[in-house]
Amino acid sequence: MTQHAAILPILIPFAAALLQLAAKGYGITTQRSIGLVAVLLGVCAATWLVWLADTGGVLVYALGNWAAPFGIVLAVDRLAAMMVLLTALLSAAALLYASAGFDQRGRHFHPLFQLQIVGLQGAFLTGDLFNLFVFFEVMLLASYVLLAHGGGMARTRAGLAYVVLNLAGSALFLIALGMLYGTLGTLNLADVALRLQTLDDNHALARLACILLIAVFALKAALLPLSFWLPHAYAAAGAPVAALFVIMTKVGIVSIMRVQAIAFAPASATADLLDGWLLPLALATVLLAALGALAAPRLRDLTAWLVLASAGTLLITPVFPQAQVSAAALYYLLQSTFVAAALFLVAALVAERRGELSDLFQSGPRLHAPWLGFAFLLAAASAVGLPPFAGFLGKLMLLSALRDSGQATAIWFVLLFAGLLLMLALGKNGGRLFWERSPHHPHAIAVPAGWRRAIAVTLLVSPALLLALFARPVADYTARAAAQLHQPQAYISAVLGENRATVQREVRP
């Protein structure tokens, strides 16, 4: 059974989606039960995968028993296993929240939600660039409909822009893959890494293909100037959908980190692909997000800008291909994902209680929900990096890892200044939502959160404390994951195995 563990995070939600489609006539309760059982099994499978990856090295699963580079493989290292577990936990909380009634606002929510998980998990697990494209498309096709779930003009407009931009990105992705296959004769990541190290006449064309590939990942990660779609789309989505969408930007970020560390950095022809442009754009993304958060009119908009700020912060790290920097980035990635997802759910619960004021930053009725204010306080404090929460530790680790770089002054200034702006935005506007009382709106609407939504918010807020309390074992794991990521030869040997010698003979000039 161990050799099949790698495919379980993909197989479980795919099977659940098929069962939900088959059980459509049995009512929403049946679909909810199937979905909740599936995400619970997904968490168990992801936890098992983390243990296997941490104790046994890179786990390679050859689909159809066709060995790489001739067949499709799933490659599970510590980074992939960590992202699979993060996706499983996030999807479990989001689905639990949605099962309290949000899932009834449109059709086919549950099968589409499971297919979204299929795309996300497959993108983290695949060892083949073409199948990365396939899983991207599965993820995006499901997200198009989930974004519009519940209807409304705002979601329709946001969905239209989101679809058009991502279709253009998909077309560019396919062009990049075609060029890469035409020059290298392979799309297996490990095989690509070997062939890039022995480029000859196709140097310029292969380099252009790699640049296009990075551009596609930057679009998915919402790097400036390709980031304007994110705040509008995420703010328009329903709360549980937006919570799941938080992980989507991380797909692009992790893809950049992986292809840079395994394929591009070790090859002389592509080692400098990120030099000179990624760092300034990443810092500009952070500043834009901080200013956007300061000007946001409502909590869901501010949270969307927080997602963009975390994406910009994480996009700094591929410029510095060092294990210490990547380890700090992975810890920061964990806490920022949970915090943003929690704030989307909190924003929806606040909006319900404030009636026509929704989650606008205006003084209104007293909410009479201390637990909701406490949840916001924990999430906001971690988001801006206040001690002793996980956000503070993540940012401190990242700044410490970058202090010896030549651009340390600029990075420190931008991250600290952006953190100050975010603190002002969350502090000022949080006070308006939870503590300022308007005489024109004396009474809040009594809307019980229900146990599902309360547990979902708790699951997403608690990592702000848990990741700080257990900072040492989590940081140790991210350090091991980063060290493994920056050992490309070990990854290549694990994926190609006995075929490595054959591949090396083929690519030898």
Helices and strands as residue ranges (DSSP letters): G 2-7, H 8-22, G 24-26, H 28-56, E 59-62, G 63-65, E 73-76, H 78-98, G 102-105, H 109-125, H 129-148, H 153-184, H 189-196, H 203-220, H 229-236, H 239-259, I 260-264, H 278-295, H 299-314, G 317-319, H 323-353, G 355-357, H 370-384, H 390-401, H 408-434, H 450-461, H 463-469, H 471-485, H 488-496, G 497-499, H 500-507
